Amino acid sequence: MRGYDYSQPGAYFVTVCSEDRQCIWGDIAEGQMKRNLLGDVVLACWANLPHHFPYVELDAFVVMPNHVHGIVVITHRRGEASGPNTRTPGLAAPDATPLPHPDGTRPGSLGAIVQNFKSVSTRRINTMRSAPGAPVWQRNYYEHVVRNERELDRIRQYIILNPSRWAWDRQNPAAISMGLPEAPWQT
């Protein structure tokens, strides 16, 4: 959202796609994601985010063949103490204030967190593939500010069920090329 402070405490739904939506992290078999070694690296890098960002908690997450979905919870602002007198993890505040950050990604923001995830996982994946400097992720990512508990539960369900719905997924190259209709739950 234009002018939204993505470093403020709250829950954020994130989707990050592989470069050219290549299916490089595994396959879907019988409605289950079967990660390969590269997919395991992606999962490990995501799980490690709270070690780099102590004000971050992770919620639902899934590695798909060519993208990932996850919920990042920023519990307090970078540099602020956490504890009983600070804002507890939860949903984004409705009264976000705009932030000027003309020099790029603001430290402590969702953008900085996703940037770290993409950078660390890219280096590890490229080391495994002996492909230094090769792109792994698309340049940008999708983010959504989670506004209430009902929406949070709906997004968790979407993430959990994503592998079982791969046949209809807009990121699935086979579904796109076959021109499959919308999934039954989307009509």
Buried (B, 14 or more C-beta within 10 A) or exposed (E): EEEBBBBBBBBBBBBBBBBEBEBBBBBBEEEEBEBBEBBEBBBEBBEBBBEEBEBBBBBBBBBBBBBBBBBBBBBBBBEEEBEEEEBEBBBBBEEBEEEEBEEEBBEBBBBBBBBBBBEBBBBBBBEEEEEEEEEBBBEEBEBBBBBEEEBBEEBBEBBEEBBEBBEBBEBBBEBEEEEBEEEEEEE
